[in-house]
Amino acid sequence: MWWFQQGLSCLPVALVVWSAASFVFSYITAITLHHVDPLVPYISDTGTIPPERCLFGIMLNISAFLGMATMYVRYKQVYALNPERSKIIKLNKIGLTLGLMSCFGICIIANFQKCILYYIHVLGACLTFGVGAVYMLVQTILSYLMQPEVHSKDIFWIRLTVLLWCCSSIVSMFISSVVLYSGLYGTNLVQKLHWDPQEKGYSAHLISTVSEWSLAFSFLSFFLTYIRDFQKISLRAVVSLHGQTLYNAPQSFVTDEQTLLVAGSI
């Protein structure tokens, strides 16, 4: 059995590989059609003009689904390992909520392009990477609280390092973007897809784009740390038949369902 076939380790692997491919394929398409400059364009710029916009949107929507699945499995795993530790359980629920918000941000980025609905696109980016960074922080804290009983200290330090990488990329991108769009280097720069290295503001633009790529891959790298954890977990669905027809449910089954509903278990 290969390492990615053990447990559910294929889930974070699929998330990282598919998401990275969505960036790379749209970049290659945009460069081939001369829609953007080859030297480190914004990721969003590579998904602005058809046909790469269509490819970018479809692939990122699938990435959002894979992200939700990965975060939910992580939530269930942490809960199963710490069923009686209230502090960890609360943090785990907060982490799941933040993770789902981050995935929703990916859907916004995928479906609202930068050059068409800029502020909605920025909102999606803030949800994806801003809220996503807080999700990484919560998971890093959980890793600290669960050591050394559940896993070694190494995984905590690795996740902390990736978190710091992500935060430094956010700070660098924020500062360079504020400088770039401050009005000192012209207006309507949001719509600009081609830059001349001799132009004023090119340095700020380059720092901003490099920071964005760094931020994206630091975010994806965090999920690589889930691989070893996911190798030790599996999920299965148990089907229980309550009758030989799908039209009329037995009375006992209806009663049991109503009891669960009142108890808040459904």
N, C-alpha and C positions, 0 to 999 in steps of 0.2 A: 504494500500500500504506500502510495506517494504521500509526502508530508501534507499536501493540500487536500488530500482525500480523508484525512483524519478528522473526525468530528465535524464541526461546522466551520473549519478554518477556510474553506473555499469562499465563505461569505465576505469576510474583509478583504481577501485577495481579489475577488471579483469586483468589489467596490473600488479598490485602489486602481487596478488595471483598467477597468472600464472608464473611470473618471479621467485618468491620465490620457487614455486613448482619445477621449472626447476633446481634450485640449489639443493634443498633437495632430489629430486628423483634420480638425477645423483650421489649425495653423497651416498645415501643409496645403490644404485646399486654397486658403486665402493667399498664400505666397505664390502658388502656382498660377493663380488667376490675376496676380498683381493687384489685389485689393488692399493689401497692407505692405509695409516695409518689412524686409526679412529680419532686421535687427530688433529683436525683442519688442513686438507690439503689445498693446494691452490684450489680455485674453478675450475681453469682451469685443474688441475690434475685429478679432478673427471669427466672430460669430454674428456679424452685423449685416453682411450682404449675402443674398442667395448666390450659390447653393449651400455655402458653408453654414449659413444661418439655420437652415433646415436641419442639417446634420448635427449642429451644435445643440439645438433645442431638443431633438429626439434623444440624443445620447445623455444629455444632462437630466432629462426627466427620468430616464432609467436609473441614473446615478442616485437621484433622490429616493427612488424606491429601494434600491440596494442599501442606501444609508439608513433609511427607516428600519429595514429588516435587521441590519447589523446592530443598531442601537437598541432595538427591542430585545434581541437575543442577549446582548450585554446586560441589559436591565434584569432579565430573568435569571441570568447566571449569578449576578451579584446578590440578588434576592435569595436565591437558593443556597448560596454559600453563607449568608448572614441572616437567617430567618428571625433571630431574636435580638439583633442589635439595632435599636430604634434610630440611632443617629445615622448609621449607614443606610438604613431603609429610606429615611427622609431625603438624604442626599441623592440616593439612587433614583427616587421619583423626580426630584428636581432635574437631575441629569437627563432623564428620558424626555421630560418636557422641553428642555433646552435643545436637545438633539432633534426632536421633531420640528421645532421652530426653525432650526438651521436647515433642515431638509426642505421645508416649505420655502425658505429663501432661495434654495437652488432652483426650485420650480419657477420662482419669479424671475431669476436671472435668465433661465432658459427661454421663457416666453415673452419677456419684455426687453427688447434690445436697447442697448445704450444710446444709439443715435436716434431712436424713435421716442421712447418714454424714459428719459434719463433719470428722473427723480425716483420713479418706481424701480428702475434697475438698480439704483444706488441703495434703495431700501432693501432689495433682495440681497445685495452684497453685504449690507450691514447685518442682516439676519443670518446669512450663511457664515461669514467669517467672524463678525463681532460676537453674536450669540454662540457660534461654534467654538470660539476661543474660551468662552465661559464654560461650555460643555467640557472642553478639554481640561480646564481647571478643576471642575467637579470630579472628573474621572481620575485625575492625578491625586486629588485629595483622598478619594476612595482607595486608590492604590496604596497610599501612605497608611491609611487606617487598617488595611487588610494585611499589611506585612507584620511579622514574617510568617503568620499562621497560614495564610492562603497562598502567597507567592513570595518570592525572594525580593530583596531590596533593589536588585538591579532594574527590574521593570519600572519601579517608581522613579529612579533616576533617569531612565531613558525617556519616560513620558514627561518628566519635568524639563528635560533638555529640549524635547520637541516643542513643548509649550512655550518655553522662552524664545525659541526660534520663531514660532508663530507670532508672539507678542512683539518681538523686535521688528518683524516684517510689517506688522500693522502700524507701528509707530513711524517707521521709515516711509511707508506708503502715504500715511496721513499727512506728514509734514511736507513731503515733496509735492503732493497733490494740492495742498493749500497754497504753496508757493506758485505752482504752475498755473492754477486757475484764479489767482488773486487779481488778475487784470493787468499785470505788468508786462505780459508777453502777448497781449492781444485778446480778442474776444472770440467766442464761438469755437473754442478749442475742442469742445466735446465732439464736434462733428469731424474733426481733422483726423484723417487716417494715414497721411503721408507726411514725414518730417525730414527736413534737411538738417544734417549735422551742423551746418553753419548758422542756423537760426537761433535767436535768443530763446531761451527756455528749453532748449533741447536736452541739456544736462538734467534739469529737473524732470523732464518727461522720461528720460532713460532711467533715472533712479526710481521713479514711480512705477514704471513697467516692470523693472527687475524685481522690485519689492512685491508687486502683485503676483508674479510667477513664483517667487519664493514663498509667499503666503499660501498660495494654492497647494504647493507641494509639501509644505510643512503640515498643512491641515490633513492631507492625504496620508502623510507618513505616520501620523498618530494612529491611524487604524491598522497599520502594519504591526503595531505592538499588541493587537488583539489576536494575532494568529495563533500564538502558543496557547493562550487562554481558550480559544475556540476549539482547539484540538481535543479538549477534554470535555466537550459538551455536545449533546445531540438533542434534537427535538423530534417528537413523533405525535401523530394524531391517532386517537383511539376512536373507532366508529362503533357505536352501540345501536343495534336495531331494536326498535320498540314495536315492530309490526311488519307484516309482509306487504303492506301497501303504503304509498306516500300521500294518500288522500284523506284518510281518517286516522287520526292519532288515538291510541288507547287512552281511556279516561285516566288511568294511573299516571301516564306520561304527562298529560295536561296538568294534573294536580301537582306533580313534582316540579313542573316548570313554573307554575304559579307560586309555589313555595319558595323556589330559588329567587324569583323576581322580587318577592316581598322582602327576602333576606338581603337583597342587594348583591347577589352572586352572579347575575347575568349582565 
